[in-house]
Amino acid sequence: MTKLRTLSALLLIFTVFIFCATSQISAEGSEVLPWGVGRIRANLVWDYNGDMVVDEGANAGQYVSIAVIDTGVYYWTESETIHYHEDLEGNVLGGKGFRHWMCHVEENDNYEDIKGHGTHVSGTIAAVDNTIGVIGTAPKTKIYALRLYTQDPAEVANATRWAVHPYHYAQIISMSLGYDYDDPELREACDYAYAQGALLIASAGNDGKADDIDYPAKYTSVIAVGAVDQSDPIPQRASFSDMGPELELVAPGVNVYSTWLDDGYRNNSGTSMAVPHVTGVAALIWSSKIDPEYDENGNGAWDNSEVRDKLKDTALDLGDPGKDDSYGYGLVNAWYSNQRPPGDIAGSTADPSIPPDGRVNYKDLYVMLQAYGSKPEDPHWDIRADIIIDNHVNYEDLYIMQVHYGEIDP
C-alpha cells in the first residue's frame, strides 16, 4: 500500500496551512457528508442507518471538549446575545482572544473569526447534526475557540496553557498552524499541557519537503498530522504535505468542505484541514467506554496517551509497511478505533458492532461473509464490513471480527 502526505500554504511566521477555493459555497437546504468525514468512516460510528441523523444514544463525541487554537470562530451579536455559525450553534462553549504586544500577551473576550480558517477547522470537528450545510467528524463534541491575533508563538503558548486551566479544561487541543523554528516557550507550554492530560494535535506543514515537520507538531508531546488526497481506492499523500520521522498520522486534507464566514461554506486544502479530522476521531475515542486493552493505568477511563496509542494502532497503514516518514502510522480510522468495546461512557446500549445489538455474534459474521472479497464497485459491497477502511473487505477485516467474536457490551 502507499502512504499519504499533505501541506502547502505558508502565512509568514505562522503557517496558516490553507489552500482556499476561489469562491464561497452555500449549502442551504440540505446537509452534506464531507468526503473526508466519510472516508475515515466517522459517520458509521454515529449514523448506523445512513440517514444523516445521529442515532439515538450513539457516540458522537459528547462529553469531550476541544480547544481550537486558530483564528477564532464566526459569530455575530444581537442584543448582547452571541449567535454562532448556524452549523456550529450549540457546540461552541465560548472562547478567548490572545494578542501579543509590548513583549507580553493580553487576553480579551473577542474571539470573532474574521479570516475564516478557524471556522472551517471547527466545522470539520463539530458541525452539528441538522438539515443544512455539513456534519462534523464528532457532531456532539464541544469546542472553545481560541483566537490568535498576530500569530506569534507566545499567543499559542498562552492559549495552550489557558486550555488546560481547571476552570475550562479541554481534553484535546487542536492546532492547525505551524512554524519553521523551535520556540522554547511554545515547547514548554505543549509539554506542560500534555503532562496535564491533554492530547495535542498539530499540522505537519505545507512545503512538501522531506524531514521538514513544523513546530509544534515536531514536539514529542504533539501529534503531527499530514494530509492525503481523494485518490481512489487508496488516498495518496498530498504533494504539499511535509514529511519526517515525527509524522504520526495522516487525514483528508484536499478539497475539504466545511463552514466559513457569514454562515457560508467552502472548500479548503492543507494539513490544517487534516488536523480536525484526527481531532474529531480522538474525541470519538475519548467519549467511548475505555477499551480494557488500552487502559494502561487501570483507572477505567481514557487518558491522552491511551487515546494516542489507539489512534496509531487502528490507522490504515499506507506506504512502506509500518511507520514511515510520508504517512506516519497511516490514515486515521474512526470506524476501527470505535469497534470495541461498544457503547459510550454514559451507559448507552448503542454500539458499533455491525448490527448494533450490543454483541459480536453470528449476525455480524453474516454481514462480513456476505461482503467478503468485495470492493465499492461490487454489488455485494457493504461499507460496514470494511473495518480496516482500505475499500476491500478481506481477511484483515474478518480477523478483527473473529478476535471480538462473542463479546457482549457489559
GUMARPA-41211 format. One record per residue: y, x, z of N, C-alpha, C in turn; residue in one letter. Coordinates in steps of 0.02 Angstrom, whole numbers, padded with zeros to 5 digits, always signed. Example, Ala and Ser with C-alpha at 12.3 -4.5 7.8 and 13.67 -1.06 7.14 Angstrom:
! residues 2
-00284+00660+00390-00225+00615+00390-00165+00660+00390A-00112+00642+00354-00053+00684+00357+00002+00645+00394S
This chain:
! residues 410
-00059+00042+00000+00000+00000+00000+00062+00044+00000M+00116+00013-00015+00179+00051-00017+00226+00029+00037T+00265+00073+00065+00311+00054+00118+00381+00043+00094K+00423+00014+00135+00489-00007+00114+00548+00032+00139L+00605+00019+00109+00668+00052+00126+00725+00004+00124R+00782+00021+00152+00842-00018+00144+00904+00013+00173T+00959+00012+00137+01025+00029+00162+01071+00057+00110L+01133+00036+00109+01182+00068+00067+01248+00031+00070S+01291+00050+00113+01358+00022+00115+01393+00046+00176A+01436+00093+00170+01471+00126+00224+01540+00095+00234L+01561+00090+00296+01630+00071+00309+01658+00125+00353L+01687+00177+00322+01718+00232+00358+01672+00257+00414L+01699+00262+00475+01660+00289+00530+01603+00241+00548I+01620+00178+00554+01572+00126+00573+01541+00098+00511F+01478+00113+00496+01448+00090+00434+01429+00017+00442T+01470-00025+00417+01458-00097+00424+01407-00120+00373V+01353-00085+00364+01300-00097+00316+01301-00165+00284F+01336-00171+00229+01339-00237+00198+01351-00232+00124I+01312-00269+00087+01321-00274+00016+01336-00347+00003F+01397-00363-00012+01418-00433-00016+01410-00460-00086C+01389-00522-00089+01389-00557-00153+01461-00570-00173A+01473-00580-00237+01542-00587-00260+01572-00654-00244T+01531-00703-00228+01559-00768-00214+01525-00799-00153S+01562-00841-00119+01536-00877-00062+01498-00938-00086Q+01442-00954-00053+01400-01008-00074+01397-01061-00021I+01398-01123-00040+01392-01178+00007+01323-01207+00003S+01296-01228+00060+01229-01258+00062+01232-01326+00093A+01285-01363+00081+01293-01428+00113+01240-01476+00089E+01217-01517+00134+01173-01572+00116+01100-01557+00119G+01079-01493+00124+01008-01477+00127+01000-01412+00166S+00941-01404+00196+00927-01344+00235+00880-01300+00196E+00895-01236+00195+00857-01187+00157+00821-01140+00204V+00758-01123+00187+00723-01070+00222+00737-01005+00185L+00779-00960+00213+00795-00897+00178+00731-00858+00163P+00730-00824+00107+00669-00790+00086+00644-00740+00138W+00690-00706+00172+00670-00657+00222+00634-00687+00281G+00660-00744+00306+00629-00778+00362+00559-00802+00343V+00553-00826+00280+00487-00847+00256+00440-00789+00244G+00467-00732+00220+00423-00676+00203+00391-00646+00265R+00426-00645+00321+00396-00619+00382+00359-00674+00420I+00355-00733+00389+00317-00791+00414+00342-00817+00482R+00407-00809+00496+00433-00834+00559+00426-00910+00563A+00434-00944+00507+00430-01017+00507+00362-01043+00527N+00308-01004+00515+00241-01028+00535+00234-01031+00611L+00275-00994+00646+00272-00993+00719+00297-01059+00748V+00350-01087+00717+00382-01147+00747+00382-01208+00702W+00354-01202+00641+00352-01259+00595+00284-01264+00562D+00236-01290+00599+00167-01291+00576+00157-01333+00513Y+00191-01391+00508+00179-01436+00452+00226-01426+00393N+00270-01376+00397+00312-01359+00340+00367-01408+00323G+00390-01446+00372+00442-01496+00357+00512-01471+00374D+00519-01407+00389+00584-01376+00406+00613-01406+00469M+00570-01429+00513+00590-01453+00579+00549-01416+00631V+00582-01389+00682+00546-01354+00735+00500-01404+00770V+00435-01387+00773+00386-01432+00803+00398-01441+00878D+00380-01499+00902+00387-01514+00974+00348-01462+01015E+00382-01430+01061+00350-01382+01106+00336-01314+01075G+00356-01303+01012+00341-01239+00979+00386-01184+01006A+00363-01123+00998+00401-01064+01017+00452-01048+00962N+00516-01058+00977+00569-01044+00928+00620-00996+00957A+00599-00957+01007+00644-00907+01036+00683-00931+01096G+00666-00991+01121+00700-01015+01180+00688-00969+01240Q+00733-00971+01288+00730-00930+01348+00750-00858+01337Y+00774-00841+01277+00794-00773+01262+00868-00772+01242V+00905-00723+01269+00975-00715+01249+00983-00647+01215S+01025-00646+01164+01034-00587+01122+01108-00570+01117I+01126-00507+01128+01194-00484+01118+01199-00456+01048A+01241-00487+01006+01252-00465+00938+01317-00425+00937V+01311-00358+00934+01370-00315+00934+01390-00304+00861I+01446-00334+00842+01463-00336+00770+01537-00353+00763D+01552-00396+00715+01622-00416+00703+01639-00483+00735T+01597-00506+00780+01609-00570+00813+01571-00626+00778G+01593-00688+00790+01562-00746+00758+01617-00794+00739V+01608-00830+00684+01659-00877+00661+01664-00936+00708Y+01726-00952+00727+01739-01014+00764+01811-01035+00754Y+01825-01097+00772+01894-01121+00770+01904-01164+00832W+01967-01170+00853+01983-01204+00915+02025-01266+00902T+02006-01320+00935+02043-01383+00931+02048-01413+01001E+02110-01423+01023+02122-01450+01090+02085-01409+01142S+02090-01343+01136+02060-01295+01182+01984-01297+01182E+01954-01330+01133+01881-01332+01127+01860-01287+01069T+01813-01242+01082+01789-01197+01030+01734-01230+00989I+01742-01228+00924+01692-01254+00878+01665-01196+00836H+01600-01185+00840+01569-01131+00803+01547-01155+00733Y+01527-01107+00692+01497-01124+00627+01446-01180+00640H+01447-01231+00597+01404-01289+00610+01330-01272+00611E+01310-01215+00582+01240-01196+00584+01224-01149+00642D+01275-01136+00685+01264-01097+00745+01283-01135+00808L+01314-01193+00799+01336-01234+00855+01277-01248+00901E+01287-01233+00965+01235-01244+01015+01196-01182+01031G+01199-01131+00988+01161-01069+01001+01205-01010+01020N+01271-01020+01024+01316-00966+01044+01337-00977+01117V+01321-00929+01158+01337-00933+01230+01410-00915+01245L+01442-00884+01197+01511-00860+01206+01515-00788+01180G+01565-00752+01203+01571-00684+01179+01628-00646+01211G+01642-00589+01182+01694-00544+01209+01718-00499+01153K+01780-00479+01158+01808-00430+01111+01817-00363+01144G+01807-00308+01106+01813-00240+01133+01859-00201+01086F+01916-00179+01113+01967-00146+01073+01983-00077+01101R+01971-00026+01061+01984+00042+01082+02056+00061+01064H+02095+00080+01114+02162+00104+01101+02186+00144+01161W+02230+00191+01148+02259+00232+01201+02204+00264+01245M+02152+00288+01211+02098+00325+01245+02055+00284+01293C+02059+00218+01289+02014+00178+01329+01997+00114+01291H+01948+00076+01315+01927+00014+01283+01945-00044+01327V+01984-00091+01299+02001-00151+01337+01958-00209+01314E+01940-00252+01360+01903-00313+01344+01952-00371+01337E+01937-00417+01291+01976-00478+01286+01931-00536+01268N+01958-00595+01267+01918-00655+01255+01918-00678+01182D+01946-00637+01138+01947-00656+01067+01889-00622+01031N+01838-00660+01016+01780-00633+00979+01771-00669+00912Y+01827-00696+00886+01825-00730+00821+01812-00681+00764E+01765-00697+00721+01748-00655+00665+01796-00668+00607D+01830-00617+00583+01874-00625+00526+01848-00587+00465I+01790-00555+00473+01761-00517+00417+01697-00549+00390K+01661-00587+00431+01601-00622+00408+01536-00588+00425G+01537-00523+00435+01475-00485+00446+01436-00509+00507H+01470-00515+00563+01437-00537+00624+01410-00608+00619G+01446-00651+00584+01423-00720+00574+01360-00722+00531T+01358-00679+00481+01299-00676+00437+01237-00653+00476H+01246-00600+00514+01191-00574+00555+01167-00627+00605V+01214-00662+00636+01197-00712+00686+01156-00769+00656S+01173-00788+00595+01136-00842+00562+01063-00824+00549G+01051-00762+00529+00982-00741+00516+00941-00742+00581T+00973-00728+00636+00939-00730+00701+00929-00802+00723I+00983-00841+00724+00982-00902+00765+01014-00963+00733A+01017-00967+00666+01042-01029+00636+00999-01087+00660A+01030-01142+00678+00996-01196+00713+00954-01239+00665V+00909-01276+00695+00867-01324+00659+00907-01388+00649D+00933-01397+00588+00968-01459+00571+00955-01475+00498N+00996-01514+00467+00983-01533+00398+01028-01498+00347T+01063-01446+00368+01108-01412+00323+01100-01337+00325I+01125-01304+00274+01129-01231+00273+01062-01196+00275G+01053-01153+00326+00994-01112+00333+00963-01122+00401V+00904-01095+00410+00872-01095+00476+00855-01023+00493I+00865-01004+00556+00857-00935+00576+00786-00916+00593G+00776-00851+00606+00710-00825+00624+00687-00853+00691T+00733-00861+00738+00718-00889+00804+00769-00943+00819A+00762-01003+00791+00815-01053+00791+00833-01084+00858P+00800-01065+00912+00819-01090+00977+00842-01036+01025K+00848-00975+00999+00872-00921+01042+00948-00925+01048T+00976-00893+01099+01048-00896+01112+01079-00827+01101K+01142-00826+01079+01174-00762+01066+01242-00757+01100I+01259-00695+01119+01326-00676+01138+01356-00639+01079Y+01415-00659+01057+01448-00624+01002+01497-00573+01031A+01483-00509+01022+01525-00456+01049+01561-00422+00991L+01626-00433+00987+01666-00411+00930+01694-00341+00940R+01686-00300+00888+01716-00233+00887+01780-00237+00846L+01834-00209+00873+01899-00212+00838+01911-00153+00792Y+01897-00093+00815+01911-00033+00774+01847+00002+00752T+01790-00022+00775+01725+00007+00759+01716+00077+00788Q+01754+00093+00838+01746+00157+00872+01682+00154+00914D+01643+00209+00917+01582+00209+00957+01593+00190+01030P+01653+00203+01056+01668+00185+01125+01665+00109+01134A+01685+00072+01082+01681-00001+01087+01608-00024+01090E+01566+00008+01050+01494-00009+01050+01464+00008+01118V+01483+00065+01146+01457+00085+01212+01477+00034+01265A+01540+00013+01265+01563-00035+01315+01530-00103+01305N+01521-00124+01243+01487-00188+01229+01415-00185+01251A+01383-00128+01242+01313-00119+01263+01306-00126+01339T+01352-00094+01375+01349-00100+01448+01365-00171+01471R+01412-00204+01436+01428-00274+01452+01366-00318+01444W+01327-00305+01392+01269-00347+01376+01216-00347+01431A+01211-00292+01468+01158-00288+01519+01185-00299+01589V+01249-00319+01594+01276-00335+01660+01239-00396+01687H+01224-00397+01752+01185-00453+01781+01215-00522+01770P+01281-00528+01760+01313-00592+01750+01295-00624+01683Y+01279-00582+01634+01263-00608+01567+01210-00564+01535H+01155-00557+01569+01103-00510+01547+01071-00534+01481Y+01072-00491+01431+01040-00505+01367+00976-00463+01362A+00921-00496+01345+00858-00459+01338+00858-00413+01277Q+00896-00434+01225+00896-00396+01162+00967-00381+01142I+00979-00321+01117+01045-00301+01092+01036-00283+01018I+01071-00321+00975+01064-00313+00903+01126-00279+00875S+01117-00222+00841+01173-00183+00817+01165-00167+00742M+01195-00208+00700+01194-00195+00628+01253-00150+00610S+01247-00088+00631+01301-00039+00624+01272+00031+00630L+01313+00080+00614+01289+00148+00621+01342+00201+00607G+01329+00261+00632+01373+00319+00624+01331+00378+00602Y+01363+00425+00569+01326+00484+00546+01330+00542+00595D+01352+00528+00656+01356+00580+00707+01336+00552+00775Y+01314+00596+00818+01293+00579+00886+01355+00574+00931D+01362+00518+00965+01417+00510+01013+01387+00508+01083D+01403+00555+01127+01372+00559+01193+01380+00495+01234P+01439+00464+01231+01450+00403+01269+01405+00346+01244E+01398+00340+01179+01356+00288+01150+01283+00301+01167L+01262+00364+01163+01192+00381+01180+01177+00362+01253R+01224+00380+01297+01214+00364+01368+01210+00289+01380E+01252+00251+01346+01253+00178+01354+01188+00147+01329A+01162+00172+01272+01099+00146+01245+01041+00162+01292C+01038+00224+01315+00985+00244+01361+00988+00203+01426D+01049+00190+01449+01058+00151+01510+01033+00079+01500Y+01052+00049+01444+01032-00020+01431+00956-00026+01424A+00925+00023+01392+00852+00021+01384+00818+00029+01452Y+00846+00072+01494+00819+00081+01562+00827+00018+01603A+00878-00022+01588+00889-00085+01624+00843-00140+01598Q+00804-00127+01546+00756-00176+01522+00774-00210+01457G+00829-00192+01425+00848-00223+01362+00813-00188+01303A+00800-00226+01250+00773-00198+01189+00830-00190+01139L+00841-00129+01114+00896-00115+01070+00872-00104+00999L+00906-00134+00950+00885-00132+00880+00946-00117+00838I+00941-00069+00791+00999-00049+00751+00980-00030+00680A+01031-00029+00637+01023-00013+00566+01008+00061+00555S+00962+00075+00508+00944+00144+00493+00998+00179+00452A+01033+00143+00409+01084+00172+00367+01075+00155+00294G+01130+00158+00255+01130+00134+00186+01144+00188+00134N+01126+00250+00147+01139+00304+00099+01079+00318+00054D+01021+00290+00070+00962+00302+00030+00936+00373+00034G+00951+00408+00088+00933+00478+00094+00873+00489+00141K+00838+00544+00130+00783+00564+00174+00810+00599+00236A+00775+00589+00290+00792+00622+00354+00866+00611+00371D+00888+00547+00366+00959+00533+00373+00972+00469+00413D+00930+00455+00463+00939+00394+00504+01005+00399+00542I+01043+00345+00542+01108+00343+00577+01100+00333+00652D+01153+00346+00687+01158+00332+00759+01192+00264+00768Y+01171+00223+00816+01125+00236+00871+01051+00226+00855P+01034+00205+00792+00964+00193+00776+00920+00255+00787A+00951+00314+00783+00914+00377+00789+00893+00392+00861K+00924+00360+00909+00907+00372+00979+00837+00345+00995Y+00802+00378+01039+00735+00355+01057+00736+00288+01094T+00793+00270+01122+00799+00207+01159+00813+00148+01113S+00818+00161+01047+00837+00109+00999+00785+00105+00943V+00769+00044+00921+00725+00033+00864+00766+00040+00800I+00747+00088+00757+00781+00099+00693+00748+00055+00640A+00789+00016+00605+00764-00033+00556+00790-00017+00486V+00743-00012+00439+00759-00004+00368+00750-00070+00332G+00767-00071+00267+00765-00133+00228+00714-00130+00172A+00687-00189+00155+00643-00196+00097+00672-00250+00051V+00647-00250-00011+00672-00297-00061+00623-00355-00070D+00633-00393-00124+00593-00453-00136+00534-00441-00184Q+00514-00378-00192+00458-00363-00237+00397-00405-00217S+00359-00426-00267+00302-00469-00256+00240-00436-00286D+00183-00434-00251+00170-00468-00187+00190-00427-00126P+00200-00362-00135+00217-00319-00078+00288-00295-00086I+00331-00307-00038+00401-00284-00042+00404-00208-00041P+00457-00181-00072+00467-00110-00076+00530-00089-00037Q+00532-00026-00018+00591+00000+00015+00652-00010-00030R+00705-00038-00003+00767-00045-00041+00794+00025-00056A+00821+00034-00115+00843+00100-00137+00896+00130-00091S+00934+00088-00057+00989+00112-00014+00967+00127+00057F+00905+00110+00075+00882+00116+00144+00868+00189+00163S+00899+00212+00217+00888+00280+00240+00818+00289+00268D+00795+00351+00267+00727+00368+00289+00730+00423+00342M+00675+00430+00378+00670+00483+00427+00617+00469+00478G+00597+00519+00517+00543+00510+00567+00561+00460+00621P+00625+00446+00632+00645+00398+00684+00638+00326+00661E+00629+00314+00596+00623+00245+00570+00562+00212+00601L+00572+00152+00628+00518+00118+00665+00491+00057+00627E+00535+00017+00598+00513-00044+00564+00557-00056+00503L+00532-00099+00458+00573-00122+00402+00571-00198+00401V+00621-00228+00368+00625-00300+00363+00665-00319+00301A+00664-00382+00280+00702-00402+00221+00776-00386+00227P+00803-00353+00176+00873-00333+00179+00910-00338+00113G+00881-00371+00063+00912-00378-00002+00922-00452-00018V+00982-00471-00038+00998-00540-00055+00978-00588+00001N+01000-00573+00060+00985-00615+00119+01039-00669+00124V+01017-00730+00125+01062-00788+00126+01072-00811+00198Y+01135-00815+00219+01148-00834+00289+01219-00861+00296S+01237-00876+00358+01302-00906+00374+01360-00859+00360T+01419-00889+00347+01478-00850+00332+01539-00884+00361W+01598-00859+00347+01660-00887+00374+01672-00958+00346L+01713-00996+00383+01734-01063+00361+01675-01109+00348D+01624-01105+00390+01565-01146+00383+01530-01136+00316D+01539-01077+00287+01508-01062+00223+01444-01022+00229G+01417-01001+00171+01355-00963+00167+01361-00914+00110Y+01324-00858+00114+01324-00811+00059+01265-00763+00064R+01252-00728+00008+01201-00676+00006+01232-00609+00021N+01199-00570+00063+01220-00501+00077+01159-00456+00076N+01169-00391+00066+01115-00343+00067+01134-00283+00109S+01084-00251+00138+01096-00192+00179+01048-00189+00237G+01043-00132+00269+01000-00129+00328+01028-00172+00384T+01093-00187+00379+01123-00234+00426+01087-00302+00424S+01066-00321+00364+01033-00386+00356+00960-00383+00378M+00931-00323+00379+00862-00315+00402+00857-00320+00478A+00906-00292+00513+00905-00291+00586+00895-00360+00618V+00932-00412+00597+00924-00477+00631+00855-00508+00621P+00819-00491+00568+00750-00515+00561+00706-00487+00616H+00713-00422+00629+00675-00391+00683+00697-00418+00750V+00762-00428+00758+00788-00456+00821+00758-00524+00834T+00756-00566+00783+00728-00633+00791+00654-00633+00808G+00616-00588+00776+00545-00584+00792+00534-00560+00863V+00575-00512+00885+00571-00489+00955+00584-00547+01003A+00631-00591+00985+00644-00650+01027+00584-00696+01029A+00550-00705+00973+00491-00748+00971+00436-00719+01015L+00427-00654+01014+00377-00624+01058+00397-00634+01131I+00460-00619+01146+00483-00622+01215+00479-00693+01244W+00485-00743+01202+00483-00812+01227+00412-00840+01227S+00363-00801+01204+00294-00822+01208+00263-00800+01274S+00206-00826+01290+00171-00803+01350+00150-00731+01341K+00150-00694+01395+00131-00624+01392+00060-00616+01366I+00052-00571+01320-00014-00554+01295-00044-00504+01344D-00101-00520+01376-00130-00475+01426-00141-00405+01401P-00155-00398+01335-00167-00332+01307-00105-00287+01310E-00047-00317+01317+00016-00279+01316+00050-00277+01384Y+00022-00310+01434+00053-00314+01500+00038-00250+01539D+00072-00196+01519+00056-00130+01546+00067-00125+01621E+00118-00158+01647+00132-00153+01719+00103-00211+01759N+00068-00257+01725+00034-00311+01759+00080-00361+01794G+00142-00367+01771+00189-00413+01805+00188-00484+01776N+00146-00495+01725+00139-00562+01698+00197-00585+01655G+00240-00538+01634+00298-00555+01592+00310-00499+01543A+00343-00515+01487+00359-00465+01437+00413-00418+01463W+00405-00354+01448+00457-00304+01460+00476-00273+01392D+00534-00241+01389+00558-00216+01325+00509-00169+01290N+00478-00124+01327+00431-00077+01296+00369-00113+01270S+00349-00166+01304+00290-00204+01283+00304-00243+01219E+00363-00273+01215+00382-00308+01153+00386-00258+01096V+00414-00199+01110+00420-00147+01059+00352-00126+01034R+00304-00118+01078+00237-00099+01058+00205-00153+01014D+00215-00216+01031+00184-00269+00991+00216-00274+00922K+00281-00263+00918+00314-00262+00853+00283-00208+00808L+00271-00149+00837+00243-00094+00798+00170-00107+00779K+00131-00132+00827+00059-00141+00815+00044-00196+00765D+00087-00245+00760+00073-00303+00716+00109-00298+00649T+00147-00245+00637+00183-00238+00574+00134-00227+00516A+00156-00249+00456+00116-00238+00396+00126-00166+00372L+00073-00126+00375+00078-00056+00356+00092-00050+00282D+00143-00012+00265+00163-00002+00195+00169+00073+00181L+00165+00092+00118+00170+00162+00101+00108+00201+00123G+00118+00262+00147+00062+00302+00170+00031+00268+00231D-00035+00274+00240-00068+00244+00298-00037+00268+00363P-00025+00221+00409+00005+00239+00472+00081+00244+00467G+00112+00270+00518+00185+00276+00519+00208+00329+00469K+00261+00313+00432+00290+00363+00387+00366+00357+00387D+00399+00404+00354+00471+00409+00356+00506+00355+00314D+00471+00324+00268+00502+00274+00224+00499+00203+00252S+00446+00187+00289+00435+00120+00313+00422+00115+00388Y+00421+00172+00422+00404+00170+00493+00333+00143+00501G+00325+00096+00548+00259+00065+00558+00247+00009+00508Y+00300-00013+00473+00290-00063+00422+00336-00123+00428G+00319-00175+00390+00359-00236+00387+00347-00280+00448L+00400-00299+00482+00394-00340+00542+00358-00405+00526V+00314-00427+00571+00269-00483+00558+00273-00533+00615N+00309-00588+00604+00316-00639+00656+00252-00677+00668A+00214-00689+00616+00154-00730+00621+00099-00695+00661W+00084-00633+00642+00033-00595+00677+00053-00582+00750Y+00116-00566+00761+00137-00550+00830+00135-00610+00876S+00130-00670+00848+00126-00731+00889+00057-00764+00885N+00006-00729+00861-00060-00758+00856-00093-00771+00924Q-00089-00721+00968-00122-00728+01033-00079-00696+01086R-00077-00722+01147-00104-00787+01164-00057-00842+01141P-00081-00902+01133-00039-00956+01106+00008-00985+01159P+00051-01031+01137+00094-01066+01183+00157-01027+01200G+00194-01050+01251+00254-01014+01272+00258-01013+01348D+00308-00979+01373+00312-00969+01445+00329-01031+01484I+00347-01085+01448+00362-01148+01482+00300-01190+01491A+00242-01166+01467+00180-01203+01476+00167-01254+01422G+00199-01246+01364+00188-01293+01308+00116-01289+01285S+00091-01344+01258+00024-01344+01231+00023-01323+01158T+00083-01315+01128+00086-01293+01058+00065-01220+01054A+00031-01202+00998+00010-01133+00990+00000-01117+00917D-00001-01052+00901-00006-01033+00831-00076-01019+00805P-00129-01046+00837-00194-01043+00805-00188-01088+00743S-00228-01077+00693-00214-01109+00628-00209-01185+00633I-00259-01222+00661-00242-01290+00681-00215-01284+00753P-00157-01310+00769-00127-01299+00835-00160-01341+00889P-00221-01322+00909-00258-01362+00957-00272-01324+01022D-00241-01266+01031-00248-01229+01093-00310-01185+01098G-00347-01178+01043-00407-01136+01046-00421-01108+00977R-00456-01052+00975-00478-01023+00912-00552-01040+00905V-00567-01085+00859-00636-01109+00853-00655-01120+00780N-00705-01162+00768-00731-01172+00701-00679-01200+00653Y-00629-01237+00680-00577-01265+00637-00535-01209+00606K-00517-01160+00647-00480-01103+00622-00522-01063+00572D-00585-01053+00589-00629-01016+00545-00638-01051+00478L-00640-01118+00480-00647-01157+00419-00587-01145+00373Y-00526-01148+00401-00466-01135+00362-00468-01065+00332V-00488-01017+00372-00492-00948+00349-00541-00940+00292M-00600-00969+00299-00652-00961+00248-00634-00999+00184L-00600-01055+00191-00578-01092+00132-00529-01051+00090Q-00487-01013+00125-00435-00974+00090-00458-00902+00076A-00516-00883+00100-00537-00813+00096-00537-00788+00023Y-00507-00730+00013-00505-00700-00053-00446-00722-00095G-00406-00769-00070-00352-00797-00110-00287-00758-00105S-00246-00768-00156-00178-00743-00159-00132-00802-00175K-00066-00794-00167-00021-00851-00175-00029-00891-00240P-00050-00858-00293-00058-00894-00357-00123-00934-00363E-00168-00926-00314-00232-00959-00317-00230-01030-00289D-00270-01077-00316-00268-01146-00291-00291-01155-00220P-00334-01110-00195-00358-01118-00126-00319-01074-00076H-00260-01048-00098-00217-01009-00054-00194-01051+00005W-00196-01023+00064-00169-01055+00124-00130-01002+00162D-00064-01009+00163-00022-00957+00192-00037-00944+00266I-00062-00995+00301-00077-00987+00372-00134-00937+00384R-00178-00931+00336-00236-00886+00344-00217-00813+00332A-00158-00801+00304-00137-00732+00289-00101-00703+00350D-00139-00688+00401-00111-00664+00465-00077-00596+00456I-00105-00554+00414-00077-00487+00403-00012-00490+00362I+00001-00544+00327+00058-00558+00282+00063-00510+00223I+00005-00490+00196+00006-00448+00136-00006-00488+00073D-00003-00555+00079-00013-00601+00023-00084-00596-00006N-00131-00583+00037-00202-00581+00018-00244-00597+00080H-00280-00652+00078-00323-00670+00134-00388-00631+00125V-00399-00583+00170-00458-00540+00162-00489-00522+00229N-00528-00469+00230-00566-00451+00289-00522-00436+00349Y-00461-00410+00336-00416-00394+00392-00396-00458+00430E-00380-00510+00393-00362-00574+00424-00423-00604+00461D-00481-00601+00429-00541-00627+00460-00558-00589+00524L-00548-00524+00524-00562-00483+00583-00519-00505+00642Y-00454-00517+00630-00410-00539+00684-00436-00605+00713I-00457-00650+00670-00482-00714+00694-00546-00705+00734M-00589-00662+00711-00653-00650+00746-00641-00621+00816Q-00592-00575+00820-00576-00545+00885-00557-00597+00936V-00522-00649+00914-00497-00700+00960-00540-00764+00960H-00595-00763+00923-00636-00823+00919-00661-00844+00988Y-00653-00908+01002-00674-00936+01066-00621-00935+01119G-00564-00902+01107-00510-00902+01157-00478-00970+01163E-00459-00986+01224-00427-01050+01240-00361-01037+01274I-00311-01077+01256-00247-01070+01289-00254-01092+01362D-00240-01047+01409-00250-01065+01480-00199-01116+01503P
